[in-house]
Amino acid sequence: MRQFVATEPNLALSGFRIELERRLLTLAQRHGIDPQRQPAGLLLRALETRRVIPTSVASGLTDILALANQASHGAEVSPGAAQWILDVGPKVLGVLDAAIAAS
């Protein structure tokens, strides 16, 4: 994804969104939440409601998902926003990976 930050920030954010959604789907399945046809935002709320993901983390993920959704639907995204996702993204995914490992 790093190679796309400067030239294709929307593509970089869309790639991150895919990785984020994969983890949310895995967590949902492991906690008995049917992920069928549910957008990532609804899965995130269900995981927060069941206290799989803390509210503070869910809030940040909601903001990240909103930015990534805008990018994947063609809204103009600055390279700075894409760079920010690449800077914090691995930490975010690491938190989700830890939650998956613990479940």
C-alpha positions as a LaTeX table, in Angstrom:
\begin{tabular}{lrrr}
\hline
Residue & $x$ (\AA) & $y$ (\AA) & $z$ (\AA) \\
\hline
Met1 & 0.00 & 0.00 & 0.00 \\
Arg2 & 2.86 & 2.37 & 0.69 \\
Gln3 & 3.67 & 2.70 & $-2.99$ \\
Phe4 & 0.19 & 4.14 & $-3.60$ \\
Val5 & 0.14 & 6.83 & $-0.91$ \\
Ala6 & 1.52 & 9.67 & $-3.01$ \\
Thr7 & $-0.03$ & 8.74 & $-6.34$ \\
Glu8 & $-3.23$ & 6.90 & $-5.39$ \\
Pro9 & $-4.26$ & 7.72 & $-1.81$ \\
Asn10 & $-7.77$ & 6.38 & $-2.44$ \\
Leu11 & $-6.34$ & 3.01 & $-3.40$ \\
Ala12 & $-4.16$ & 2.94 & $-0.29$ \\
Leu13 & $-7.15$ & 3.68 & 1.95 \\
Ser14 & $-9.32$ & 1.15 & 0.15 \\
Gly15 & $-6.66$ & $-1.51$ & 0.71 \\
Phe16 & $-6.54$ & $-0.70$ & 4.40 \\
Arg17 & $-10.33$ & $-0.86$ & 4.60 \\
Ile18 & $-10.26$ & $-4.39$ & 3.18 \\
Glu19 & $-7.79$ & $-5.49$ & 5.85 \\
Leu20 & $-9.86$ & $-3.84$ & 8.57 \\
Glu21 & $-13.07$ & $-5.49$ & 7.36 \\
Arg22 & $-11.41$ & $-8.92$ & 7.26 \\
Arg23 & $-10.51$ & $-8.62$ & 10.91 \\
Leu24 & $-13.95$ & $-7.35$ & 11.90 \\
Leu25 & $-15.53$ & $-10.31$ & 10.07 \\
Thr26 & $-13.25$ & $-12.76$ & 11.86 \\
Leu27 & $-14.02$ & $-11.22$ & 15.25 \\
Ala28 & $-17.74$ & $-11.23$ & 14.52 \\
Gln29 & $-17.71$ & $-14.90$ & 13.56 \\
Arg30 & $-15.71$ & $-15.87$ & 16.64 \\
His31 & $-18.19$ & $-14.09$ & 18.89 \\
Gly32 & $-21.34$ & $-15.52$ & 17.37 \\
Ile33 & $-22.30$ & $-12.48$ & 15.32 \\
Asp34 & $-23.64$ & $-13.36$ & 11.89 \\
Pro35 & $-21.58$ & $-11.23$ & 9.50 \\
Gln36 & $-23.76$ & $-11.97$ & 6.47 \\
Arg37 & $-24.46$ & $-8.83$ & 4.48 \\
Gln38 & $-23.60$ & $-6.52$ & 7.32 \\
Pro39 & $-21.50$ & $-3.49$ & 6.54 \\
Ala40 & $-18.34$ & $-3.03$ & 8.57 \\
Gly41 & $-19.90$ & $-0.24$ & 10.62 \\
Leu42 & $-22.69$ & $-2.50$ & 11.86 \\
Leu43 & $-20.25$ & $-5.28$ & 12.67 \\
Leu44 & $-18.17$ & $-2.79$ & 14.59 \\
Arg45 & $-21.20$ & $-1.65$ & 16.61 \\
Ala46 & $-22.17$ & $-5.26$ & 17.35 \\
Leu47 & $-18.62$ & $-5.99$ & 18.53 \\
Glu48 & $-18.68$ & $-2.89$ & 20.70 \\
Thr49 & $-22.08$ & $-3.81$ & 22.17 \\
Arg50 & $-20.75$ & $-7.24$ & 23.11 \\
Arg51 & $-17.66$ & $-5.56$ & 24.58 \\
Val52 & $-15.33$ & $-7.38$ & 22.23 \\
Ile53 & $-13.94$ & $-4.01$ & 21.18 \\
Pro54 & $-13.72$ & $-1.19$ & 23.74 \\
Thr55 & $-15.76$ & 1.94 & 23.02 \\
Ser56 & $-12.62$ & 4.05 & 22.69 \\
Val57 & $-11.24$ & 1.73 & 20.00 \\
Ala58 & $-14.62$ & 1.45 & 18.27 \\
Ser59 & $-14.88$ & 5.24 & 18.10 \\
Gly60 & $-11.51$ & 5.53 & 16.38 \\
Leu61 & $-12.33$ & 2.68 & 14.02 \\
Thr62 & $-15.59$ & 4.37 & 13.09 \\
Asp63 & $-13.67$ & 7.48 & 12.04 \\
Ile64 & $-11.15$ & 5.43 & 10.08 \\
Leu65 & $-13.91$ & 3.48 & 8.36 \\
Ala66 & $-15.67$ & 6.71 & 7.39 \\
Leu67 & $-12.51$ & 8.04 & 5.75 \\
Ala68 & $-11.80$ & 4.72 & 4.03 \\
Asn69 & $-15.40$ & 4.48 & 2.81 \\
Gln70 & $-15.20$ & 7.94 & 1.30 \\
Ala71 & $-11.99$ & 6.95 & $-0.45$ \\
Ser72 & $-13.41$ & 3.74 & $-1.83$ \\
His73 & $-16.40$ & 5.63 & $-3.21$ \\
Gly74 & $-14.22$ & 8.08 & $-5.10$ \\
Ala75 & $-14.09$ & 11.08 & $-2.78$ \\
Glu76 & $-10.86$ & 13.01 & $-3.03$ \\
Val77 & $-8.46$ & 11.97 & $-0.29$ \\
Ser78 & $-5.24$ & 13.76 & 0.42 \\
Pro79 & $-1.95$ & 11.89 & 0.43 \\
Gly80 & $-1.57$ & 13.11 & 4.02 \\
Ala81 & $-4.71$ & 11.25 & 5.08 \\
Ala82 & $-3.49$ & 8.10 & 3.39 \\
Gln83 & $-0.10$ & 8.48 & 5.03 \\
Trp84 & $-1.78$ & 8.88 & 8.43 \\
Ile85 & $-3.64$ & 5.60 & 7.88 \\
Leu86 & $-0.41$ & 3.88 & 6.96 \\
Asp87 & 1.26 & 5.28 & 10.07 \\
Val88 & $-1.48$ & 4.26 & 12.52 \\
Gly89 & $-3.00$ & 1.41 & 10.53 \\
Pro90 & $-0.56$ & $-1.30$ & 11.61 \\
Lys91 & $-1.23$ & $-0.44$ & 15.26 \\
Val92 & $-4.97$ & $-0.59$ & 14.69 \\
Leu93 & $-4.72$ & $-3.91$ & 12.91 \\
Gly94 & $-2.45$ & $-5.16$ & 15.69 \\
Val95 & $-5.11$ & $-4.39$ & 18.30 \\
Leu96 & $-7.66$ & $-6.32$ & 16.25 \\
Asp97 & $-5.22$ & $-9.19$ & 15.71 \\
Ala98 & $-4.71$ & $-9.39$ & 19.48 \\
Ala99 & $-8.46$ & $-9.48$ & 20.01 \\
Ile100 & $-8.74$ & $-12.26$ & 17.45 \\
Ala101 & $-5.94$ & $-14.22$ & 19.12 \\
Ala102 & $-7.62$ & $-13.83$ & 22.50 \\
Ser103 & $-10.97$ & $-15.09$ & 21.25 \\
\hline
\end{tabular}
